[in-house]
Amino acid sequence: MKIKDLPENMNLGKVKVKTPDGKVGTWKSQWCKGVWLTPENPETPGQIIPVFVEDLKETLEWEVLEII
């Protein structure tokens, strides 16, 4: 399933995704040029990483791995 397949009004804050370049994490927030993900890494709990995009619409093609 991809993000575009989720209900239109769904809160993505509990969605674990995989980006086209293989980054995996839980969606935390977004801005016009990217998304903040929390990766699953027990060595760095609470870490948040930015994933930059040209257009936020690109994220609609990201794979949904899990809805927490």
ABEGO torsion letter per residue (X at the ends): XBAAABBAABBAAABBBBBAAGBBBBBABBBAAEBBBBBBBAABBGBBBBBBBABAAAAAABBBABBX
